[in-house]
């Protein structure tokens, strides 16, 4: 097996050859050479005419996948004893295993990579990611089939944009295929889905939120996978999904990437947000171990379809996705009808709106469901919580978790409000830009989460 250093050296030499040989003579490109295409690997089979709508039957099994449980929680431990032992002074401290190759790293000893899961953690994490890829494939195709060309055109999404949306669905076929191969024959398959949207604007907002769950959910578990090779292939899919999320923000007339870092969230948070929109799956579908938290709704969730996005009350659809709805917005208040460039939100490469969707010091009113609700495929998962009474809101974005106290808490009414903190990730980088994941907890620490939701603001809120 050729060592990495030798490969790099030889490739560098090859790429230098044309420039060296070109000195005495002008070379003309030949365009008539043909090559026979090799047979490509097959992709997973999928249904382009899947049924949609809520599940109306009865679950044959309920609850998350489980086995014997050793403890009520993973204990918080200090870093390993040698975590700070490496000198980090820019010098080499051990012999190089090969030319131009520093010592260290994981999976760098020349062993052939094995692209498959290596633990229960790996399997359940990639299975969650596959559920996400399947719903994205279906959602993109469903949107194109549900809304007419005229409806898309009226919103400002033309035929070229719609082809891009179709191509993003094709990308999901590849993502589903690679994860299926890494999981094996029991990998989750395509399900039936139910989407909480009724027009193009709502479809775009739901899509940009859903793609962010997938992206953030994978970033949360990727470094913990036992299989480095599987993590690498999944990373090469999720970076494409990140581009999809950016494009949906552009379709929604929002600033495309208002943060310096993309947040990562735990698997149970991603599953909580995703599961309610999976209506039904095959009876023998692989089940997941992850927890489903009670839904959290932001009652004054900013509405990015408004000129004044923060002037909204109960303008969401879809439970804890907090997807915007346009039904209560008058035509003059719709930002897509605005004539001022700083207020307009037509689809564009970038929009820099003068009014933030939210801002530090803003009251945020919350309501949450009781635990014990049936959600997810075939209504077969049950929402649970281990925290008796929420006391803090945990704002999760970019690199940080920020806590703010809950005020006017009503345990019986399951409602409260909090005040948006004024924090930055770095100087010049407000923490509350782009996607903000909001959770309620009974302690000022991230583990005892009660309920979870997502909110949106390209100027200080969440998506």
Protein Blocks (a to p, Z undefined) as FASTA:
>chain_A
ZZfklmmmmmmmmmmmmmmmmmmpccdddfkbccddddddddddddfkbcedddfbdcfb
ecjdddddfbfbdcdddddfklmmpgolopafbdcfbghiaeedehilopacddddfbfk
lmmmmmmmmmmmmmmmmmmmmmmmmpcfklmmmnopafklmmmmmmmmmmmmmmmmmmmm
mnommlccddddddfbfbfklmmmmmmmmmmmmmmmmmmmmmmpfblmlmmmmmmmmmmm
mmmmmmmmmmnopafblcfbdcdddfklmmmmmmmmmmbdcfklccdfbdcddddddfkl
ccfkbmblmlcghiaghijnopacfklpcfklpmklpmbfklgccdcfbdcdfbdfbdeh
iacddddddehiaedjhhlaccddfbfbdcbdcddehjbccddddehiafklopaddddd
dddfbghiafbgcjadddddfbdcfklccbdcdddddfbpaZZ
